[in-house]
Amino acid sequence: MAHHPPAESSASGGWQRRQLWGCLAIFGSAFFFYLATTTIRWSQAYTAIDPAFFVLMRFLLGFLVVGTSLLLHRQPLRPRKLRFLLGRAISNCFAVYCFFKAVALTSAAEANILNMTYPVFITVFTWLFLRAQRDGVTLVLVVTAMVGIWLLLKPGAIGWKSDLIWGLASGISAAFSLVFLNLARQHDASETILLVMFGLGSLIMLALFSDRLFLPDRTALFFLMVCSLFGVGGQYLLTYGFRYVTALEGGIISSTRILLAALLGPWLVAEPMLSLAGWSGALLIFSANVLLAIRKGRLPAAGKKIQER
């Protein structure tokens, strides 16, 4: 007589497999986001493309993909809280532009590490406006991350690295973007948020940077498309992954982009290794992100849904 496992055990095994795939998807998204920045660095050896053009192509491709999906599934577009959708779109557009600008001016490693300071700045905003989440441990972790940021921006005798302000600006604006995302998701579907974000982002880039656009040749088009595919692919992997993992698990896995950027820079884009100060800063930021994620995972916080790029 065949032995059949209990239905409860089978369901548990199915959920564990989905959770594993969710973790792998989020790690894949971190790798894809990093590869999008290495594409910008690779392109500099072959053609001159302004960061704004990379941002525009990413938004246009995202708008096309999300719009096609909505049409195929016959999903109506019903925006409900326009102010949150606009806040998400505008802040995300600024964050991505600052991020790509930092990659073009500095290094993929430094830009990615500073971009990943957004969990710290979300914590700062939460600490300022929610009294219930003010505590000494959180303050210590934020200060630890700030020390890490300082080590990246001013490594000893080398002096102030002013171009890295773009990377820091991307982290701060990404934090605003994710706060708006958390508010928007309470009223609007993910597809609506993405379509507005990609569509309005495209219009903003066209309005502000039309003088930096050109008809790309094959080489430029190749790099523009590869960067956009990695960016949009990372977005979808992240969205898929967070269906099956907690905000705690997702936050920790997403932060591995800091380590990926620091380790792979010399191998993939021939960047110099981070200095001792740079490595110290990266590890302090990574540690603060992980510990903040663990702490938020233990609290019944109002902002636990904030985890999507």
ROKOL-506812 format. One record per residue (C-alpha): residue number from 1; chain; x negated, z, y negated. Coordinates in Angstrom, 3 decimals. Each point is the difference from the previous one (the first is absolute). Layout:
<sites>
{site NUM,'A',{X,Z,Y}} ...
</sites>
This chain:
<sites>
{site 1,'A',{0.000,0.000,0.000}} {site 2,'A',{-1.495,-1.048,-3.336}} {site 3,'A',{-0.756,2.698,-2.480}} {site 4,'A',{1.142,-0.702,-3.543}} {site 5,'A',{-1.467,2.026,-2.876}} {site 6,'A',{2.510,1.928,-2.072}} {site 7,'A',{1.472,-1.964,-2.873}} {site 8,'A',{-1.242,2.639,-2.429}} {site 9,'A',{-3.601,-0.462,1.185}} {site 10,'A',{0.308,-3.778,-0.268}} {site 11,'A',{1.324,0.226,-3.553}} {site 12,'A',{-2.828,2.367,-0.933}} {site 13,'A',{-2.561,-2.435,1.412}} {site 14,'A',{1.559,-2.864,-1.945}} {site 15,'A',{-0.171,1.971,-3.238}} {site 16,'A',{-3.646,0.921,0.635}} {site 17,'A',{-0.865,-3.668,0.473}} {site 18,'A',{1.739,-0.902,-3.247}} {site 19,'A',{-1.814,2.863,-1.727}} {site 20,'A',{-3.317,-1.350,1.295}} {site 21,'A',{0.857,-3.475,-1.262}} {site 22,'A',{1.000,1.549,-3.328}} {site 23,'A',{-3.384,1.730,-0.314}} {site 24,'A',{-1.816,-3.233,0.894}} {site 25,'A',{2.099,-1.927,-2.538}} {site 26,'A',{-0.904,2.401,-2.803}} {site 27,'A',{-3.682,-0.132,0.929}} {site 28,'A',{0.311,-3.797,0.092}} {site 29,'A',{1.548,0.054,-3.476}} {site 30,'A',{-2.972,1.989,-1.326}} {site 31,'A',{-2.349,-2.576,1.538}} {site 32,'A',{2.035,-2.911,-1.391}} {site 33,'A',{0.038,1.479,-3.508}} {site 34,'A',{-3.763,0.380,0.202}} {site 35,'A',{-0.442,-3.575,1.278}} {site 36,'A',{2.042,-1.271,-2.958}} {site 37,'A',{-2.637,1.493,-2.302}} {site 38,'A',{-2.910,-1.374,2.020}} {site 39,'A',{1.565,-3.447,-0.393}} {site 40,'A',{-0.270,0.387,-3.775}} {site 41,'A',{-3.673,0.908,0.369}} {site 42,'A',{-0.659,-2.922,2.385}} {site 43,'A',{1.645,-2.431,-2.399}} {site 44,'A',{-2.488,0.832,-2.762}} {site 45,'A',{-2.753,-1.869,1.847}} {site 46,'A',{2.022,-3.242,0.096}} {site 47,'A',{2.430,-0.156,-2.901}} {site 48,'A',{1.061,1.827,-3.176}} {site 49,'A',{3.495,1.477,0.318}} {site 50,'A',{1.353,2.580,-2.423}} {site 51,'A',{1.436,3.149,1.660}} {site 52,'A',{3.352,-0.770,-1.661}} {site 53,'A',{0.262,-3.192,2.067}} {site 54,'A',{-0.466,1.982,3.229}} {site 55,'A',{2.724,2.423,-1.096}} {site 56,'A',{2.391,-2.835,-0.879}} {site 57,'A',{-0.500,-1.729,3.364}} {site 58,'A',{0.568,3.256,1.861}} {site 59,'A',{3.270,0.602,-1.834}} {site 60,'A',{1.190,-3.594,0.396}} {site 61,'A',{-0.675,0.036,3.746}} {site 62,'A',{1.706,3.381,0.342}} {site 63,'A',{3.020,-1.235,-1.950}} {site 64,'A',{0.221,-3.084,2.241}} {site 65,'A',{-0.254,2.023,3.222}} {site 66,'A',{2.531,2.671,-1.023}} {site 67,'A',{2.396,-2.553,-1.516}} {site 68,'A',{-0.115,-2.140,3.160}} {site 69,'A',{0.652,3.058,2.158}} {site 70,'A',{3.036,0.953,-2.088}} {site 71,'A',{1.385,-3.539,0.240}} {site 72,'A',{-0.523,-0.228,3.777}} {site 73,'A',{1.678,3.347,0.592}} {site 74,'A',{2.667,-0.744,-2.622}} {site 75,'A',{-0.641,3.286,-1.744}} {site 76,'A',{1.476,0.227,-3.509}} {site 77,'A',{-2.164,1.179,-2.867}} {site 78,'A',{1.716,3.019,-1.552}} {site 79,'A',{-2.265,1.892,-2.394}} {site 80,'A',{1.481,3.364,-0.946}} {site 81,'A',{-2.474,1.999,-2.074}} {site 82,'A',{-1.653,-2.641,-2.175}} {site 83,'A',{-2.182,2.449,-1.940}} {site 84,'A',{-1.700,1.207,3.194}} {site 85,'A',{-0.449,-3.557,1.272}} {site 86,'A',{-1.539,-1.069,-3.316}} {site 87,'A',{-2.244,3.065,-0.077}} {site 88,'A',{-1.203,-0.746,3.527}} {site 89,'A',{-0.622,-3.686,-0.759}} {site 90,'A',{-1.833,0.494,-3.304}} {site 91,'A',{-2.207,2.883,1.143}} {site 92,'A',{-0.829,-1.760,3.267}} {site 93,'A',{-0.941,-3.178,-1.879}} {site 94,'A',{-2.352,1.972,-2.236}} {site 95,'A',{-1.462,1.868,2.989}} {site 96,'A',{-0.775,-3.155,1.987}} {site 97,'A',{-1.520,-1.763,-3.020}} {site 98,'A',{-2.251,2.992,-0.805}} {site 99,'A',{-0.973,0.228,3.671}} {site 100,'A',{-0.978,-3.676,0.273}} {site 101,'A',{-1.782,0.174,-3.364}} {site 102,'A',{-2.057,2.947,1.275}} {site 103,'A',{-0.907,-1.961,3.150}} {site 104,'A',{-1.183,-2.957,-2.094}} {site 105,'A',{-2.075,2.130,-2.387}} {site 106,'A',{-1.426,2.692,2.292}} {site 107,'A',{0.078,0.048,3.808}} {site 108,'A',{2.692,-0.139,2.658}} {site 109,'A',{-1.061,3.451,1.224}} {site 110,'A',{0.191,1.778,-3.370}} {site 111,'A',{3.240,-1.759,-0.982}} {site 112,'A',{1.722,0.908,3.291}} {site 113,'A',{-1.144,3.616,-0.143}} {site 114,'A',{1.250,0.472,-3.561}} {site 115,'A',{3.260,-1.801,0.788}} {site 116,'A',{0.540,2.522,2.795}} {site 117,'A',{0.062,2.857,-2.506}} {site 118,'A',{3.741,-0.603,-0.448}} {site 119,'A',{1.025,2.873,2.354}} {site 120,'A',{-1.949,2.381,-2.236}} {site 121,'A',{1.731,-1.236,-3.154}} {site 122,'A',{3.408,0.180,1.689}} {site 123,'A',{-0.841,3.633,0.745}} {site 124,'A',{-0.963,0.534,-3.650}} {site 125,'A',{3.328,-1.458,-1.185}} {site 126,'A',{1.894,2.123,2.540}} {site 127,'A',{-1.945,3.110,-1.008}} {site 128,'A',{0.835,-0.587,-3.667}} {site 129,'A',{3.745,-0.536,0.456}} {site 130,'A',{0.939,2.030,3.108}} {site 131,'A',{-0.730,3.707,-0.353}} {site 132,'A',{0.716,0.665,3.666}} {site 133,'A',{-3.078,-1.992,1.007}} {site 134,'A',{-2.463,1.724,-2.318}} {site 135,'A',{-2.509,1.985,2.020}} {site 136,'A',{-3.684,0.795,-0.035}} {site 137,'A',{-0.932,-1.971,3.127}} {site 138,'A',{1.460,-3.227,-1.393}} {site 139,'A',{-1.856,0.567,-3.258}} {site 140,'A',{-3.295,0.441,1.886}} {site 141,'A',{0.579,-3.239,1.925}} {site 142,'A',{0.769,-1.924,-3.186}} {site 143,'A',{-3.161,1.359,-1.652}} {site 144,'A',{-1.968,-0.999,3.111}} {site 145,'A',{1.281,-3.566,-0.299}} {site 146,'A',{-0.806,-0.044,-3.725}} {site 147,'A',{-3.581,0.972,0.784}} {site 148,'A',{-0.101,-2.882,2.471}} {site 149,'A',{1.279,-2.390,-2.675}} {site 150,'A',{-2.630,1.244,-2.453}} {site 151,'A',{-2.759,-0.583,2.565}} {site 152,'A',{1.144,-3.605,0.366}} {site 153,'A',{0.333,-0.637,-3.727}} {site 154,'A',{-3.251,1.615,-1.100}} {site 155,'A',{-2.583,0.274,2.800}} {site 156,'A',{-2.772,2.014,-1.619}} {site 157,'A',{-2.626,-1.825,-2.060}} {site 158,'A',{1.589,-3.442,0.389}} {site 159,'A',{2.498,0.794,-2.726}} {site 160,'A',{3.695,-0.598,-0.553}} {site 161,'A',{1.350,-2.929,2.048}} {site 162,'A',{2.645,-1.157,-2.461}} {site 163,'A',{1.263,-2.912,2.140}} {site 164,'A',{1.208,2.514,2.587}} {site 165,'A',{2.658,1.137,-2.474}} {site 166,'A',{2.000,-2.975,1.315}} {site 167,'A',{-0.068,1.557,3.465}} {site 168,'A',{1.059,3.382,-1.317}} {site 169,'A',{2.792,-1.622,-2.026}} {site 170,'A',{1.230,-1.679,3.190}} {site 171,'A',{0.213,3.383,1.742}} {site 172,'A',{1.916,1.611,-2.868}} {site 173,'A',{2.435,-2.905,-0.408}} {site 174,'A',{0.471,-0.217,3.789}} {site 175,'A',{1.084,3.650,-0.099}} {site 176,'A',{2.631,-0.842,-2.632}} {site 177,'A',{1.050,-2.980,2.110}} {site 178,'A',{0.516,2.146,3.085}} {site 179,'A',{1.987,2.587,-1.944}} {site 180,'A',{2.310,-2.802,-1.164}} {site 181,'A',{0.138,-1.305,3.578}} {site 182,'A',{1.162,3.386,1.247}} {site 183,'A',{2.741,0.040,-2.636}} {site 184,'A',{1.020,-3.612,0.663}} {site 185,'A',{0.262,0.486,3.770}} {site 186,'A',{2.666,2.627,-0.530}} {site 187,'A',{2.322,-2.719,-1.342}} {site 188,'A',{-1.281,-3.467,1.018}} {site 189,'A',{-1.048,-1.698,3.224}} {site 190,'A',{-3.681,-0.706,0.658}} {site 191,'A',{0.580,-3.769,-0.160}} {site 192,'A',{1.588,0.303,-3.447}} {site 193,'A',{-2.903,2.107,-1.267}} {site 194,'A',{-2.566,-2.455,1.389}} {site 195,'A',{1.750,-3.096,-1.358}} {site 196,'A',{0.288,1.469,-3.506}} {site 197,'A',{-3.598,1.242,0.164}} {site 198,'A',{-1.440,-3.354,1.073}} {site 199,'A',{2.278,-2.065,-2.248}} {site 200,'A',{-0.459,1.998,-3.194}} {site 201,'A',{-3.704,0.406,0.743}} {site 202,'A',{-0.365,-3.789,0.191}} {site 203,'A',{1.778,-0.444,-3.341}} {site 204,'A',{-2.172,2.660,-1.669}} {site 205,'A',{-3.219,-1.625,1.220}} {site 206,'A',{1.178,-3.437,-1.141}} {site 207,'A',{0.954,1.327,-3.426}} {site 208,'A',{-3.192,1.957,-0.625}} {site 209,'A',{-2.668,-2.099,1.707}} {site 210,'A',{1.169,-3.619,-0.061}} {site 211,'A',{-3.250,-0.982,-1.750}} {site 212,'A',{-2.017,1.174,3.018}} {site 213,'A',{1.873,-2.131,2.524}} {site 214,'A',{-1.042,-3.475,1.121}} {site 215,'A',{0.811,-2.591,2.625}} {site 216,'A',{-2.111,1.271,2.907}} {site 217,'A',{-2.141,-2.290,2.123}} {site 218,'A',{-0.232,0.482,3.776}} {site 219,'A',{-2.620,2.727,-0.232}} {site 220,'A',{1.847,2.047,-2.606}} {site 221,'A',{3.328,-0.480,1.786}} {site 222,'A',{-1.549,1.208,3.258}} {site 223,'A',{-1.195,3.280,-1.516}} {site 224,'A',{3.239,0.507,-1.937}} {site 225,'A',{2.104,-0.456,3.134}} {site 226,'A',{-2.209,2.147,2.263}} {site 227,'A',{0.022,2.862,-2.507}} {site 228,'A',{3.790,-0.289,-0.391}} {site 229,'A',{0.602,-0.106,3.767}} {site 230,'A',{-2.059,3.140,0.534}} {site 231,'A',{1.803,1.767,-2.857}} {site 232,'A',{3.538,-0.918,1.086}} {site 233,'A',{-0.876,0.557,3.670}} {site 234,'A',{-1.289,3.473,-0.854}} {site 235,'A',{3.234,0.735,-1.849}} {site 236,'A',{2.124,-0.926,3.009}} {site 237,'A',{-2.210,1.912,2.455}} {site 238,'A',{0.298,3.071,-2.206}} {site 239,'A',{3.778,-0.330,-0.253}} {site 240,'A',{0.302,-0.427,3.790}} {site 241,'A',{-2.356,2.878,0.768}} {site 242,'A',{1.855,2.560,-2.081}} {site 243,'A',{3.139,-0.569,2.047}} {site 244,'A',{-1.620,1.808,2.936}} {site 245,'A',{-2.436,2.525,-1.466}} {site 246,'A',{0.378,2.934,-2.326}} {site 247,'A',{-1.163,0.024,-3.609}} {site 248,'A',{-2.776,2.381,1.111}} {site 249,'A',{-1.340,-2.337,2.684}} {site 250,'A',{0.400,-3.076,-2.183}} {site 251,'A',{-1.720,1.609,-2.967}} {site 252,'A',{-3.024,1.000,2.063}} {site 253,'A',{-0.328,-3.403,1.683}} {site 254,'A',{0.387,-1.861,-3.301}} {site 255,'A',{-2.859,2.033,-1.453}} {site 256,'A',{-2.375,-1.451,2.601}} {site 257,'A',{-0.300,-2.976,-2.382}} {site 258,'A',{-2.453,2.177,-1.927}} {site 259,'A',{-2.289,0.218,3.022}} {site 260,'A',{0.502,-3.650,0.946}} {site 261,'A',{-1.017,-1.103,-3.481}} {site 262,'A',{-3.029,2.271,-0.104}} {site 263,'A',{-1.243,-1.016,3.465}} {site 264,'A',{0.751,-3.733,0.075}} {site 265,'A',{-1.092,-1.050,-3.495}} {site 266,'A',{-3.642,-0.747,0.931}} {site 267,'A',{1.084,-1.912,3.108}} {site 268,'A',{2.905,-2.107,-1.263}} {site 269,'A',{-0.873,-0.714,-3.624}} {site 270,'A',{-3.723,0.815,-0.149}} {site 271,'A',{0.574,2.828,-2.473}} {site 272,'A',{-2.631,2.731,-0.339}} {site 273,'A',{0.688,3.206,1.859}} {site 274,'A',{1.667,2.706,-2.002}} {site 275,'A',{-2.429,2.458,-1.527}} {site 276,'A',{-0.059,3.631,1.120}} {site 277,'A',{2.201,0.841,-2.980}} {site 278,'A',{2.354,-2.851,0.889}} {site 279,'A',{0.307,1.118,3.635}} {site 280,'A',{0.542,3.593,-1.103}} {site 281,'A',{2.751,-1.120,-2.365}} {site 282,'A',{1.666,-2.148,2.666}} {site 283,'A',{-0.015,2.847,2.547}} {site 284,'A',{1.380,2.484,-2.533}} {site 285,'A',{2.863,-2.351,-0.905}} {site 286,'A',{0.719,-0.751,3.675}} {site 287,'A',{-0.023,3.701,0.910}} {site 288,'A',{2.293,0.867,-2.907}} {site 289,'A',{2.439,-2.780,0.986}} {site 290,'A',{0.129,1.184,3.626}} {site 291,'A',{0.439,3.667,-0.868}} {site 292,'A',{2.661,-0.792,-2.605}} {site 293,'A',{1.864,-2.087,2.598}} {site 294,'A',{-0.151,2.874,2.490}} {site 295,'A',{1.217,2.430,-2.635}} {site 296,'A',{2.891,-2.228,-1.062}} {site 297,'A',{0.917,-0.491,3.662}} {site 298,'A',{0.556,3.741,0.297}} {site 299,'A',{2.137,0.271,-3.130}} {site 300,'A',{3.669,-0.981,-0.359}} {site 301,'A',{-1.072,-2.012,-3.015}} {site 302,'A',{2.266,-2.243,-1.946}} {site 303,'A',{-2.564,-2.756,-0.077}} {site 304,'A',{-0.880,-0.435,3.679}} {site 305,'A',{1.306,-3.568,0.099}} {site 306,'A',{-2.675,-1.199,-2.406}} {site 307,'A',{-2.077,-2.114,2.343}} {site 308,'A',{0.131,-3.745,-0.434}} {site 309,'A',{-2.282,-2.398,-1.876}} 
</sites>
